[in-house]
């Protein structure tokens, strides 16, 4: 499980270009790696919790066995003081059995304690590395997004400046010039088609403005 972190670290740090060459999305791949790493951490956390629970159970049993050893020792002394050697002998015999149990349990507890400490150390290392990889992932994602954006812009600029685009633009410019020429020709033809009667009719049109202008002049002269 812990080897996975080393593998992911190698991939993330040195294979970004390879992923791009293979048409893999590095952003999605990095997110997937981080999810895998987080899942590994959760599994180790569960293992650490289980190991700590086992360590505590063994410690409690060892303490109970040690307590029984002390208890039987005091009871044996009490029996001797009471002059009951048989009871003292049985107390010492039971004490001996509890001593054997306590020794075994203490050894198991020491091993469990060492295992717990090693697992906790590994878990701390994994979490620290995970945070480092998370920061690196954010940086790589930003670089990948920036590279994709630059590529898109370059492709767009390239398409704008290619011969096909220029030719199409030139064709549209010619069409606009043609439309303008046709409009000017239409105006000239409209002027030429006016008859003599049309001109006199326009000349005779009077919307009353000239009369109003003359009246205004006369009024100002009187003033």
Secondary structure, DSSP 4 states (H G I P E B T S, - for coil): -HHHHHHHHHHHHH-HHHHHHTT--HHHHHHHHHHHHHHHHHHHHHHHHHHHHHHHHHHHHHHHHHHHHHHHHHHHHHHHHTT-HHHHHHHHHHHHHHHHHHHHHHHHHHHHHHHHHHHHHHHHHHHHHHHHHHHHHHHHHHHHHHHHHHHHHHHHHHHHTSHHHHHHHHHHHHHHHHHHHHHHHHHHHHHHT--HHHHHHHHH---SHHHHHHHHHHHHHH-
